[in-house]
Amino acid sequence: MTTLYPLVAARHGRFFVNSNDTYVGQSLRRYGEWSEPEIALFSQIVRAGDVVIEAGANIGSHTIWLSKQVGEAGSVYAFEPARHTFQLLCANLIANECLNVRALQQAVGSTVCELDFPVLDPRQAWNFGGASMKKNWTPVTERVRATSMDAMPLQRIDFMKADVEGFEIEFLKGAAETIAAHRPVVYLEINTADVRDETVRFFERLGYSCSYYITPMFSPENWLADAQDIFHDYSFDMLCTPDERFVTSGLTRAAVNDNTVSYLEGQMKWATLPWQSARVSLQPSIPTRIA
């Protein structure tokens, strides 16, 4: 009998996964990790004592690592609007004793409101992390709360990661005051040219640099040493760093209407530096924090 929610051992902890999840859950089961090149980048940015926002935390595949990285002096705010996915997120936080994480079943956008979010049947095969109001996968919805970063009375934010399935611009609109005040590093998806261009415009006005970070979903050096690539796919993301705080190298700078990434019907083409060359460090004038 197949268990709907098996517990698997992985590189960064133990995870309950949905056995029908075709992306994050399947990757954790097959490879013992999910999108490890992103963690390689985050390890150069996130430090002990940091306050992290993760919008679209999914089942916590990166949340657990972020929790360990910031340590007891830091904290992580993990947002996930999909109810069944949120339940797995909470189970994984408990399984890994992540006491510094605040999990919220909320969407993150431009305003505080309630909205109808799709409900994907956990007994069917889906990419559960891809659930979005912008994808007509199912007519079944339920009401969830939505918030914005500007509506949250946080005293400090160091790093923001947004995987919000097409709502990146709404996320930024609702975080404009927060980003201007706290100057965090921001990492988010850029799956369309419109999102890329609006993101670059948004951050360049604030004195940030925007760089492409395009990574394979499969790593030959995966934790379980599985040599078969079941995805043959890539993640298209952007790293946005405040110029006065961080220095980046080994990354391809993004610009409005550039030809570095071509968003074509049914496929994407790019000519960026390899993700392995990415280097992110504090400006020499910024002292290293002692937690």
C-alpha positions in Angstrom: 0.0 0.0 0.0 1.4 3.4 -1.0 1.7 5.9 1.7 0.3 9.3 0.7 2.8 11.2 3.0 6.0 9.2 3.4 8.8 10.5 5.6 12.1 10.7 3.7 15.7 11.4 4.8 17.4 14.2 2.8 20.5 16.3 2.8 19.1 19.0 5.1 16.7 17.0 7.3 13.7 14.8 7.3 10.7 15.6 5.2 7.1 14.4 4.9 6.4 14.6 1.2 3.3 14.0 -0.9 4.0 10.9 -3.0 2.0 12.4 -5.8 4.0 15.6 -6.0 5.8 15.6 -9.4 8.4 18.2 -8.5 9.6 19.1 -5.0 8.3 15.9 -3.4 9.6 13.7 -6.1 13.0 15.4 -6.0 13.3 14.9 -2.3 12.4 11.2 -2.7 14.7 10.6 -5.7 17.6 12.9 -4.9 17.4 13.7 -1.2 17.3 17.4 -2.1 15.5 20.1 -4.0 17.2 22.9 -6.0 20.5 22.6 -4.2 22.2 25.3 -6.4 19.9 27.8 -4.8 21.1 26.9 -1.3 24.7 27.2 -2.6 23.9 30.8 -3.4 22.0 31.5 -0.2 24.9 30.2 1.8 26.9 33.2 0.6 24.2 35.6 1.7 22.3 34.4 4.7 24.1 34.6 8.0 23.5 33.8 11.7 21.1 36.2 13.3 19.4 37.2 10.0 15.6 37.7 9.6 14.3 35.9 6.5 11.1 36.1 4.6 10.1 33.1 2.5 7.0 33.8 0.4 5.8 30.5 -1.1 7.7 28.2 1.3 6.0 25.0 -0.2 6.7 22.0 2.1 9.9 23.6 3.6 12.6 22.1 1.5 14.5 25.4 1.8 12.9 26.6 5.0 14.6 24.0 7.0 18.0 25.0 5.7 17.2 28.7 6.2 16.2 27.9 9.8 19.5 26.2 10.6 21.5 28.9 8.8 20.1 31.9 10.8 20.3 29.9 14.0 18.7 30.7 17.4 19.4 34.4 17.1 17.6 34.6 13.7 14.1 34.0 12.5 12.3 32.9 9.4 8.8 33.9 8.3 7.4 31.1 6.0 4.3 31.9 4.0 2.3 29.2 2.2 -1.3 29.7 1.1 -2.2 26.1 -0.1 -3.7 24.3 2.8 -2.5 20.7 2.2 1.0 22.0 1.3 1.0 24.2 4.4 0.1 21.2 6.6 3.2 19.4 5.2 5.3 22.6 5.9 4.2 22.5 9.5 4.9 18.8 9.8 8.4 19.3 8.5 9.1 22.2 10.8 8.2 19.9 13.7 10.1 17.0 12.3 13.3 19.1 12.2 12.6 21.1 15.4 12.7 24.5 13.7 11.7 26.6 16.6 12.8 29.9 15.0 10.3 29.6 12.1 6.9 31.4 12.1 4.6 29.5 9.5 1.6 31.4 8.1 -1.0 30.0 5.8 -1.2 33.2 3.8 -0.5 34.4 0.3 1.8 37.5 -0.1 0.8 40.2 -2.6 0.1 43.9 -2.9 -2.7 44.2 -0.3 -4.3 42.7 2.7 -7.4 40.9 1.6 -9.0 37.5 1.2 -8.8 35.6 -2.1 -9.9 32.3 -3.7 -6.9 30.0 -3.9 -7.0 26.7 -5.9 -7.2 23.5 -4.0 -5.3 20.6 -5.7 -6.4 17.1 -4.7 -3.4 15.6 -2.8 -4.5 12.1 -4.0 -3.8 13.1 -7.6 -0.5 13.8 -9.4 0.3 17.6 -9.5 3.2 20.0 -9.2 1.7 21.2 -5.9 4.3 24.0 -5.7 2.9 25.5 -8.9 -0.5 26.2 -7.5 -1.5 29.7 -8.5 -4.6 31.8 -9.1 -3.1 32.5 -12.5 -3.1 28.9 -13.5 -6.5 27.3 -14.5 -5.7 23.8 -13.2 -8.9 23.2 -11.1 -12.2 25.0 -10.5 -12.0 24.0 -6.8 -11.0 27.0 -4.6 -11.1 28.1 -1.0 -10.7 31.4 0.8 -7.3 32.3 2.2 -5.9 35.4 3.7 -3.4 37.5 1.8 -1.1 40.0 3.3 1.7 42.3 2.1 5.2 42.8 3.4 4.4 46.5 4.1 1.6 45.4 6.3 3.9 43.5 8.6 5.4 45.4 11.5 8.9 43.9 11.3 11.9 45.7 12.7 14.4 44.1 10.5 14.6 42.0 7.3 17.9 40.7 5.8 16.8 38.3 3.0 13.6 37.8 1.1 12.9 34.8 -1.2 9.7 34.8 -3.2 8.4 31.8 -5.2 4.9 33.0 -5.8 4.0 31.6 -9.2 3.4 34.6 -11.3 2.6 37.1 -8.5 6.2 38.5 -8.2 5.1 42.0 -9.3 2.3 42.0 -6.8 4.7 40.9 -4.1 7.1 43.7 -4.9 4.3 46.3 -5.0 3.3 45.2 -1.5 6.9 45.3 -0.3 8.1 48.6 -1.7 8.3 50.5 1.6 9.8 47.4 3.4 12.6 47.0 0.8 13.4 50.7 0.7 13.6 50.8 4.5 15.5 47.5 5.3 17.5 47.0 2.1 17.4 43.2 2.1 18.8 40.9 -0.6 15.8 39.7 -2.6 15.6 36.5 -4.7 12.6 35.7 -6.9 11.4 33.9 -10.0 11.4 35.5 -13.4 9.5 33.2 -15.6 8.3 35.9 -18.1 9.8 38.9 -19.8 7.3 41.2 -18.1 8.3 40.1 -14.7 12.0 40.4 -15.6 11.6 44.0 -16.9 9.3 45.2 -14.0 11.7 43.6 -11.4 14.7 45.3 -12.9 12.9 48.7 -13.1 11.7 48.3 -9.5 15.1 47.6 -8.0 17.3 49.9 -10.1 15.2 52.8 -8.8 16.3 51.7 -5.3 20.0 51.4 -6.0 20.1 47.6 -6.4 21.8 45.4 -8.9 19.9 42.6 -10.6 21.5 39.4 -11.8 20.3 36.2 -13.5 20.6 33.0 -11.6 19.5 30.0 -13.8 20.0 26.6 -12.4 19.2 23.0 -13.3 16.5 21.1 -11.3 18.7 18.0 -11.4 22.2 17.9 -10.0 24.6 14.9 -10.8 26.1 15.4 -7.3 22.7 14.9 -5.6 22.6 13.5 -2.1 21.3 10.1 -3.0 23.6 9.7 -6.0 20.8 9.1 -8.5 22.2 9.5 -12.0 18.9 9.8 -13.8 17.6 13.3 -14.6 13.8 13.1 -14.4 13.2 16.8 -14.9 15.3 18.1 -17.8 14.3 21.5 -16.7 15.7 24.7 -15.2 14.7 27.3 -12.6 14.8 30.9 -13.8 15.5 33.3 -10.9 16.9 36.7 -10.2 19.2 37.9 -7.4 18.7 41.6 -6.4 21.4 43.0 -4.1 21.6 46.5 -2.6 24.7 48.2 -4.0 25.9 49.7 -0.7 25.9 46.3 1.1 26.9 43.6 -1.3 29.4 42.9 -4.1 28.5 40.3 -6.7 30.7 38.6 -9.4 30.4 35.7 -11.7 26.8 36.6 -12.4 25.2 38.1 -15.6 23.6 41.4 -15.0 20.0 41.7 -16.0 18.6 44.7 -17.9 15.2 45.8 -19.2 14.6 44.3 -22.7 17.9 42.6 -22.8 18.6 39.6 -25.0 20.3 37.5 -22.4 17.2 35.5 -21.8 14.7 34.9 -24.6 11.2 34.0 -23.5 9.9 32.0 -26.4 6.6 30.1 -26.8 7.1 26.8 -25.1 10.8 27.2 -24.4 13.4 29.6 -23.0 16.9 30.3 -24.2 19.7 32.0 -22.3 23.3 33.0 -22.4 24.3 33.6 -18.8 27.4 32.8 -16.7 27.1 29.4 -15.1 25.5 29.3 -11.6 28.7 27.8 -10.2 30.6 31.0 -10.8 28.4 33.1 -8.6 30.1 35.0 -5.8 28.3 37.3 -3.3 30.1 39.0 -0.5 29.7 42.0 1.8 31.1 45.3 0.8 34.5 45.7 2.6 33.1 48.6 4.7 30.3 46.3 6.1 31.5 44.5 9.3 30.7 40.8 9.5 28.0 40.2 12.1 28.9 38.2 15.2 25.8 36.3 16.3 
